[in-house]
Amino acid sequence: MKAISIFCLTQLNGQNFFDIDDFKRLLKNKLGSDPFIMSCYGDADDEIISLIKQQAIDSDAIVFVMGIQQTSKYYYSLGLGDGILVRKSKPVLFLYTGKENTILNYCNRFVLCIGDLKDDLIKKAVIHYLKNDLENFWIHYAKSIVSKFNKKFSINLEIRENLSITNALSNVHPSDYTPYHLEIFLTRLATSNFDQFSDSFLKHQCSDSTLYYPDVYNTLKKGKPDPFRVFISYSKKDIDHKETLVDHLSGLRDSIVTWDDQNMLPGDEWDVKIKEELGKADIVIYLVTHNSMSTDYIQKIELPFIHNRCNNRECMLIPVIVDFCLWNDLEFAKFNALPNKGMPVTSKDWTNPNEAWLDVVKGIKKILTNFT
């Protein structure tokens, strides 16, 4: 018997209310107990937030119901990210009341639209996920995604045998990828004939601008990957940290080309060149410290520019938490951060800083592998 908590962070109306009611009955029927349910939307006082946090900690699995006007900034403003979502051992599901093409990337956990629960395979996948049974979760979720793509694009992707699926996905967790890329990654791994339909499949996906960034699409079409363009955003006060990161990234020299303001040439117009390179970047690494958070140019020029490109699926932002600072409540906190669990590079919990930087580079390498 699993203890499940559902936190409604939006007011439910119409069909969404009945869908959540059906979902509660499904959980009771399949898991053998009534889920704990709590509604919290709008302004919440400290007592309510403390209650939610404690209930989340005591639960075996958590479901957050999010509204169509909400963003991850609102979620983090409640302080819920601290200590709840860092452990993959606890399933966290976000049910979103919007439509698929407006879904937002909340934190780094498994995200679905409420309407997805009408699919029987999705229902089974969700139950297995909340039970932390990832083997059967992947089987049912893969079948559902492949079926959706076959219908949408009139193709005939063939799913691998169950054993092959679980072997291929044995080291993968749904929180490792954004909602936009999880489906394509899963489809490539779970089907035996993806290459047969890759041209038409990628063409459809690129036109939707949801599962592939345009430059990644072009790279995959070429067969041999071109280096990804990586822009490093940092405060000049943290130049030593930036240089250390560049040194560690040298192990990825065949996959990436890095750029930062130290690469500017005499005569380059500083503001123009920065924006030009930001506009070409596939990935932006933002070194998060109290110095960079207090740098006006980064906060008022670079980050808004990056957010706009990320919203258009043109690049990816990777915050790297270098030192202790209050970053969780800021807009960029919605992007999954490195090192693992958002533990700062300078934390004494690392054996030494090189261990932390290695974790950062491994995380970036994993992202690159997803696209190649």
C-alpha positions in Angstrom: 0.0 0.0 0.0 1.4 3.3 -1.1 0.8 6.7 0.6 0.0 9.1 -2.2 -0.5 12.9 -1.8 -2.2 15.1 -4.3 -1.6 18.8 -4.1 -3.9 21.0 -6.2 -2.1 24.2 -6.9 -4.9 25.5 -9.1 -8.7 25.8 -8.9 -10.3 23.0 -10.8 -13.3 23.8 -13.1 -15.4 21.8 -15.5 -13.9 18.7 -17.0 -10.7 19.0 -15.0 -12.6 18.5 -11.8 -14.2 15.3 -13.1 -10.8 14.1 -14.5 -9.1 14.5 -11.1 -12.0 12.8 -9.4 -11.6 9.8 -11.8 -7.9 9.9 -11.1 -8.5 9.7 -7.3 -10.7 6.6 -7.8 -8.1 5.0 -10.0 -5.5 5.4 -7.3 -7.7 4.0 -4.6 -8.6 1.0 -6.8 -5.1 0.2 -7.9 -3.1 1.2 -4.8 -5.5 0.2 -2.1 -5.9 3.5 -0.3 -7.4 6.9 -0.6 -4.8 9.6 -1.5 -4.3 12.5 0.7 -5.7 15.6 -1.1 -4.9 19.3 -0.4 -5.8 22.4 -2.4 -3.6 25.4 -2.3 -3.7 28.2 -4.9 -3.1 31.9 -4.8 -1.2 33.3 -1.9 -0.3 30.6 0.7 1.0 31.4 4.2 4.0 29.7 5.9 1.8 27.3 7.9 0.2 25.9 4.7 3.5 25.6 3.0 5.0 23.8 6.0 2.1 21.4 6.0 2.5 20.6 2.3 6.2 20.1 2.7 5.8 17.7 5.7 3.1 15.8 4.0 5.2 15.5 0.9 8.1 14.2 2.9 5.9 11.6 4.6 4.4 10.4 1.3 5.6 7.6 -0.9 4.7 9.5 -4.0 3.5 13.0 -4.8 1.2 14.5 -7.5 1.1 18.2 -8.1 -1.9 19.5 -10.2 -0.8 22.7 -12.0 -2.9 25.4 -13.7 -2.7 26.7 -17.2 -1.7 30.2 -16.0 0.9 29.0 -13.6 4.6 28.7 -14.3 7.4 27.0 -12.5 8.3 30.4 -11.0 5.1 30.3 -9.1 5.8 26.8 -8.0 9.2 27.7 -6.7 7.9 30.9 -5.1 6.1 28.6 -2.7 9.4 27.1 -1.7 8.3 23.5 -2.6 11.4 22.6 -4.6 13.6 22.5 -1.5 14.0 19.0 -0.3 11.0 17.4 -2.2 12.2 16.9 -5.7 15.9 16.2 -5.3 15.5 12.4 -4.7 14.7 10.2 -7.6 13.6 7.5 -5.1 10.4 9.4 -4.6 8.1 9.6 -7.6 6.8 13.1 -8.3 4.2 13.6 -11.0 3.0 16.9 -12.4 -0.5 16.9 -13.9 -1.0 19.9 -16.0 -4.5 21.3 -16.8 -3.3 22.9 -20.1 -3.0 21.3 -23.5 0.0 19.5 -24.9 1.3 22.4 -26.9 1.2 24.8 -24.0 2.7 22.5 -21.4 5.5 24.0 -19.3 8.6 22.3 -18.0 8.1 22.1 -14.3 11.4 21.4 -12.5 12.8 18.1 -13.5 10.0 15.6 -12.9 7.5 13.6 -14.9 4.9 15.8 -16.5 1.6 14.9 -18.2 -1.6 16.7 -19.2 -4.7 15.7 -17.3 -6.3 14.7 -20.6 -3.5 12.1 -21.1 -5.1 10.0 -18.4 -7.9 9.0 -20.8 -5.3 6.7 -22.5 -5.4 3.3 -20.7 -1.7 2.7 -21.4 -0.9 6.1 -19.8 -3.1 5.1 -16.8 -1.2 1.9 -16.3 2.2 3.7 -16.8 1.2 6.3 -14.1 0.2 3.6 -11.6 3.6 1.8 -12.1 5.5 5.2 -11.9 3.8 6.1 -8.6 4.6 2.6 -7.3 8.2 3.3 -8.3 8.1 0.3 -10.6 10.1 1.8 -13.5 10.4 -1.4 -15.4 6.7 -1.7 -16.1 6.3 2.1 -16.3 8.6 2.2 -19.3 6.9 -0.7 -21.0 3.4 0.9 -20.8 4.6 4.5 -21.4 6.7 3.4 -24.5 3.7 1.6 -26.0 1.5 4.6 -25.5 4.0 7.1 -27.0 4.7 4.9 -30.0 1.0 4.3 -30.6 0.5 8.1 -30.6 3.2 8.8 -33.1 2.0 6.0 -35.4 -1.4 7.5 -35.5 -0.2 11.1 -35.8 2.2 10.5 -38.6 0.6 7.4 -40.3 3.8 5.4 -39.8 4.4 1.9 -38.5 7.0 2.1 -35.7 7.5 -1.4 -34.1 8.2 -1.6 -30.4 10.9 -3.8 -29.2 10.3 -6.9 -27.0 9.6 -5.9 -23.4 12.9 -7.3 -22.2 14.8 -5.1 -24.7 12.9 -2.0 -23.6 13.7 -2.4 -19.9 17.3 -3.3 -20.7 17.7 -0.2 -22.8 16.1 2.1 -20.2 17.5 0.4 -17.1 19.6 3.5 -16.2 17.0 6.2 -17.3 14.6 8.0 -15.1 11.7 10.2 -16.5 13.2 13.2 -14.6 16.4 13.0 -16.7 14.7 14.7 -19.6 12.3 17.6 -20.2 8.8 16.6 -21.3 9.6 17.8 -24.8 12.5 15.4 -25.3 11.5 12.4 -23.2 9.0 11.2 -25.8 11.5 11.3 -28.7 14.2 9.8 -26.7 11.9 7.0 -25.5 10.7 6.4 -29.1 14.2 6.1 -30.5 15.2 3.6 -27.7 12.0 1.6 -27.6 11.4 0.9 -31.3 13.3 -1.5 -33.6 12.8 0.4 -36.8 13.1 4.1 -35.9 15.7 4.7 -38.6 13.3 3.5 -41.3 10.9 6.4 -40.5 13.4 8.9 -39.2 13.3 11.4 -42.2 9.5 11.8 -42.2 9.3 11.5 -38.4 12.0 14.2 -37.8 10.4 16.4 -40.4 7.1 16.4 -38.6 8.7 16.8 -35.2 10.8 19.8 -36.3 7.8 21.6 -37.8 6.1 21.2 -34.5 9.1 22.8 -32.7 8.4 20.7 -29.6 10.7 17.8 -29.5 13.7 18.9 -31.4 15.6 22.2 -31.4 16.1 23.2 -35.1 19.9 23.0 -34.9 19.7 19.6 -33.3 17.4 18.4 -36.1 19.9 19.6 -38.7 22.7 17.8 -36.9 20.8 14.5 -36.8 19.9 14.8 -40.5 23.6 15.1 -41.4 24.4 11.8 -39.8 27.7 12.9 -38.4 27.1 15.4 -35.6 28.5 18.9 -35.8 30.0 20.4 -32.6 27.3 22.0 -30.4 27.9 25.7 -29.8 28.1 26.4 -26.0 28.0 29.9 -24.6 29.2 30.4 -21.0 27.6 33.2 -19.1 29.4 34.3 -15.9 30.5 37.2 -13.8 34.0 38.5 -14.3 34.5 38.1 -10.6 34.1 34.3 -11.2 36.6 34.0 -14.0 38.6 31.4 -12.1 35.6 29.2 -11.9 34.9 29.8 -15.6 38.4 28.8 -16.6 38.2 25.6 -14.5 34.9 24.7 -16.3 36.5 25.3 -19.7 39.4 23.0 -18.7 37.0 20.2 -17.7 34.9 20.7 -20.8 38.1 19.9 -22.9 37.1 16.3 -22.6 34.1 17.0 -24.8 36.2 18.9 -27.5 34.9 16.6 -30.3 31.3 17.4 -29.4 31.2 21.1 -28.4 32.8 24.5 -29.2 32.7 26.9 -26.2 32.5 30.7 -26.4 32.7 33.3 -23.7 33.6 37.0 -23.6 37.3 36.1 -23.4 37.1 35.0 -27.0 36.2 38.5 -28.3 38.7 40.1 -30.7 40.1 43.7 -30.6 37.5 45.9 -32.3 34.5 43.7 -31.5 31.5 45.7 -30.2 30.9 44.1 -26.8 27.1 44.2 -26.6 26.6 43.3 -30.2 29.1 40.4 -30.1 27.6 39.0 -26.9 24.1 39.0 -28.4 25.4 37.5 -31.7 27.0 34.6 -29.9 24.0 34.1 -27.7 21.8 33.9 -30.8 23.9 31.2 -32.3 24.3 29.1 -29.1 22.7 25.6 -28.9 23.4 25.4 -25.1 24.0 28.2 -22.6 25.8 27.4 -19.4 25.1 29.9 -16.7 27.5 29.9 -13.7 25.3 30.8 -10.8 26.9 32.7 -7.9 26.0 35.8 -5.9 28.3 37.7 -8.2 26.4 36.7 -11.4 23.1 37.2 -9.7 24.1 40.8 -8.9 25.4 41.5 -12.4 22.9 43.8 -14.2 23.9 42.8 -17.7 23.5 39.1 -17.0 20.1 39.6 -15.3 18.6 42.3 -17.5 20.1 41.4 -21.0 21.6 37.9 -21.2 19.0 35.9 -19.2 15.9 37.5 -20.8 17.5 36.9 -24.3 18.2 33.3 -23.4 14.7 32.7 -21.9 13.2 33.9 -25.1 15.2 31.5 -27.2 14.5 28.7 -24.8 10.7 29.4 -25.0 11.1 29.2 -28.8 12.9 25.8 -28.4 16.0 27.3 -30.0 18.5 26.6 -27.3 18.9 25.0 -23.8 19.8 26.7 -20.6 21.9 24.8 -18.0 22.4 26.6 -14.7 25.6 25.4 -12.9 25.4 26.2 -9.2 28.9 27.2 -8.3 28.5 28.8 -4.9 25.8 29.1 -2.2 23.2 31.7 -3.0 19.5 32.2 -3.0 18.8 31.1 -6.6 15.8 28.8 -6.2 13.1 31.5 -6.4 14.4 33.1 -9.6 13.1 32.5 -13.1 16.0 30.3 -14.3 15.3 27.9 -11.4 12.8 26.1 -13.6 15.7 24.6 -15.6 17.3 21.5 -14.3 20.6 22.6 -12.7 24.0 20.9 -12.3 25.8 19.6 -10.4 23.4 16.8 -9.3 20.8 17.8 -6.8 21.8 21.5 -7.2 24.7 21.0 -4.7 27.1 23.9 -5.3 30.5 23.1 -6.8 32.1 24.8 -3.7 30.2 22.6 -1.2 32.4 20.7 1.2 30.1 17.7 0.6 32.2 17.1 -2.5 35.5 15.3 -2.0 37.1 18.1 -3.9 35.9 20.7 -6.5 37.1 18.5 -9.4 34.5 15.9 -8.3 31.8 18.5 -8.7 33.1 19.8 -12.0 33.2 16.2 -13.3 29.5 15.8 -12.3 28.8 18.9 -14.3 30.6 17.7 -17.4 28.9 14.2 -17.2 25.5 16.0 -17.0 26.3 18.0 -20.1 27.7 14.9 -21.9 24.4 13.1 -21.1 22.4 15.9 -22.8 24.6 15.8 -25.9 24.2 12.0 -26.1 20.4 12.5 -26.1 20.7 14.5 -29.3 23.2 12.3 -31.2 
